[in-house]
């Protein structure tokens, strides 16, 4: 991640434990729900 300390802290707040590897952050990303907002046209 671009900001590893912030990424670790965010994961900790959300209840995830990460080892700092890219694969670990990708795995966490698979469990976080995201919502995309788009403008109605």
DSSP file (Angstrom, degrees, kcal/mol; ACC not computed):
  #  RESIDUE AA STRUCTURE BP1 BP2  ACC     N-H-->O    O-->H-N    N-H-->O    O-->H-N    TCO  KAPPA ALPHA  PHI   PSI    X-CA   Y-CA   Z-CA
    1    1 A X              0   0    0      0, 0.0     3,-0.5     0, 0.0     4,-0.1   0.000 360.0 360.0 360.0 155.8    0.0    0.0    0.0
    2    2 A X        +     0   0    0      1,-0.3     2,-0.4     2,-0.1     0, 0.0   0.845 360.0  31.2 -67.7 -33.7    1.0    3.6   -0.5
    3    3 A X  S  > S+     0   0    0      1,-0.1     4,-2.4     2,-0.0    -1,-0.3  -0.762  72.6 177.1-125.9  82.9    0.5    4.4    3.2
    4    4 A X  H  > S+     0   0    0     -3,-0.5     4,-2.5    -2,-0.4     5,-0.2   0.847  78.1  51.5 -61.8 -37.9    1.3    1.1    5.1
    5    5 A X  H  > S+     0   0    0      2,-0.2     4,-2.3     1,-0.2    -1,-0.2   0.924 113.3  45.2 -65.8 -42.6    0.8    2.5    8.6
    6    6 A X  H  > S+     0   0    0      2,-0.2     4,-2.6     1,-0.2    -2,-0.2   0.892 112.6  51.9 -66.4 -39.3   -2.6    3.9    7.7
    7    7 A X  H  X S+     0   0    0     -4,-2.4     4,-2.3     2,-0.2    -2,-0.2   0.921 110.9  47.2 -63.9 -43.9   -3.6    0.7    5.9
    8    8 A X  H  X S+     0   0    0     -4,-2.5     4,-2.3     2,-0.2    -2,-0.2   0.923 113.6  48.3 -62.1 -44.5   -2.6   -1.4    9.0
    9    9 A X  H  X S+     0   0    0     -4,-2.3     4,-2.5     2,-0.2    -2,-0.2   0.910 111.1  49.8 -64.4 -43.0   -4.5    0.9   11.3
   10   10 A X  H  X S+     0   0    0     -4,-2.6     4,-1.9     2,-0.2    -1,-0.2   0.915 111.4  49.1 -62.3 -43.2   -7.6    0.8    9.2
   11   11 A X  H  <>S+     0   0    0     -4,-2.3     5,-3.2    -5,-0.2     4,-0.4   0.912 111.1  50.4 -62.0 -41.7   -7.5   -3.0    9.0
   12   12 A X  H ><5S+     0   0    0     -4,-2.3     3,-1.3     3,-0.2    -2,-0.2   0.923 109.2  50.3 -62.7 -44.8   -7.1   -3.1   12.8
   13   13 A X  H 3<5S+     0   0    0     -4,-2.5    -1,-0.2     1,-0.3    -2,-0.2   0.865 111.1  50.1 -60.4 -36.8  -10.1   -0.8   13.3
   14   14 A X  T 3<5S-     0   0    0     -4,-1.9    -1,-0.3    -5,-0.2    -2,-0.2   0.452 123.3-105.2 -84.7  -0.3  -12.2   -3.0   11.0
   15   15 A X  T < 5S+     0   0    0     -3,-1.3     2,-0.3    -4,-0.4    -3,-0.2   0.658  77.2 128.5  89.9  16.6  -11.2   -6.1   12.9
   16   16 A X      < -     0   0    0     -5,-3.2     2,-0.5    -6,-0.2    -1,-0.3  -0.822  47.2-146.8-105.4 145.5   -8.7   -7.6   10.4
   17   17 A X        -     0   0    0     -2,-0.3     2,-0.3     7,-0.0    -9,-0.0  -0.948  20.7-174.6-107.7 129.7   -5.2   -8.8   11.1
   18   18 A X        -     0   0    0     -2,-0.5    -6,-0.0   -10,-0.1     7,-0.0  -0.921  28.0-152.4-124.5 150.4   -2.6   -8.3    8.3
   19   19 A X        -     0   0    0     -2,-0.3     3,-0.1     2,-0.1    -1,-0.1   0.440  53.9-105.5 -97.3  -1.4    1.0   -9.3    8.0
   20   20 A X  S    S+     0   0    0      1,-0.3     2,-0.1     2,-0.1   -12,-0.0   0.351  77.3 131.1  96.7  -5.9    1.8   -6.4    5.6
   21   21 A X     >  -     0   0    0      1,-0.1     4,-1.9     4,-0.0    -1,-0.3  -0.465  66.6-123.1 -80.7 154.5    2.0   -8.5    2.4
   22   22 A X  H  > S+     0   0    0      1,-0.2     4,-2.4     2,-0.2     5,-0.2   0.906 113.6  55.6 -59.7 -41.7    0.2   -7.4   -0.7
   23   23 A X  H  > S+     0   0    0      1,-0.2     4,-2.0     2,-0.2    -1,-0.2   0.877 105.7  51.6 -60.1 -38.1   -1.6  -10.7   -0.8
   24   24 A X  H  > S+     0   0    0      2,-0.2     4,-2.1     1,-0.2    -1,-0.2   0.909 110.1  47.8 -67.0 -42.1   -2.9  -10.1    2.7
   25   25 A X  H  X S+     0   0    0     -4,-1.9     4,-2.3     1,-0.2    -2,-0.2   0.877 110.4  52.8 -66.7 -36.4   -4.3   -6.7    1.9
   26   26 A X  H  X S+     0   0    0     -4,-2.4     4,-1.1     2,-0.2    -1,-0.2   0.897 108.1  51.1 -63.8 -39.2   -5.9   -8.1   -1.3
   27   27 A X  H  < S+     0   0    0     -4,-2.0     4,-0.5     2,-0.2     3,-0.5   0.911 109.6  49.3 -64.8 -42.4   -7.6  -10.8    0.9
   28   28 A X  H >< S+     0   0    0     -4,-2.1     3,-1.7     1,-0.2     4,-0.5   0.914 106.4  57.9 -60.8 -42.0   -8.9   -8.2    3.3
   29   29 A X  H >< S+     0   0    0     -4,-2.3     3,-0.6     1,-0.3    -1,-0.2   0.783  97.9  60.5 -60.0 -28.0  -10.2   -6.2    0.3
   30   30 A X  T 3< S+     0   0    0     -4,-1.1    -1,-0.3    -3,-0.5    -2,-0.2   0.685 106.8  46.8 -72.4 -16.9  -12.3   -9.2   -0.8
   31   31 A X  T <  S+     0   0    0     -3,-1.7     2,-0.6    -4,-0.5    -1,-0.2   0.431  91.7  90.1-105.1  -1.2  -14.2   -9.0    2.5
   32   32 A X  S <  S-     0   0    0     -3,-0.6     2,-0.2    -4,-0.5    -4,-0.0  -0.860  74.1-133.8 -99.8 120.3  -14.9   -5.3    2.6
   33   33 A X        -     0   0    0     -2,-0.6     2,-0.3     1,-0.0    -2,-0.1  -0.530  23.8-165.1 -73.2 136.4  -18.2   -4.3    1.0
   34   34 A X        -     0   0    0     -2,-0.2     2,-0.4     2,-0.0    -1,-0.0  -0.908   8.8-155.6-120.4 149.6  -17.9   -1.3   -1.4
   35   35 A X        -     0   0    0     -2,-0.3     2,-0.5     2,-0.0    -2,-0.0  -0.986   6.7-153.5-124.1 134.4  -20.6    0.9   -2.8
   36   36 A X        -     0   0    0     -2,-0.4     2,-0.4     2,-0.0    -2,-0.0  -0.937   6.7-158.2-111.0 126.5  -20.2    2.8   -6.0
   37   37 A X        +     0   0    0     -2,-0.5     2,-0.3     2,-0.0    -2,-0.0  -0.863  13.2 179.6-102.5 134.3  -22.2    6.0   -6.6
   38   38 A X        -     0   0    0     -2,-0.4     2,-0.3     0, 0.0    -2,-0.0  -0.946  32.4-104.1-130.3 154.6  -22.8    7.3  -10.1
   39   39 A X        -     0   0    0     -2,-0.3     2,-0.3     1,-0.1    -2,-0.0  -0.567  34.3-122.1 -76.6 137.3  -24.7   10.3  -11.4
   40   40 A X              0   0    0     -2,-0.3    -1,-0.1     1,-0.1     0, 0.0  -0.610 360.0 360.0 -76.3 137.4  -28.0    9.6  -12.9
   41   41 A X              0   0    0     -2,-0.3    -1,-0.1     0, 0.0    -2,-0.0   0.409 360.0 360.0-113.9 360.0  -28.2   10.8  -16.5
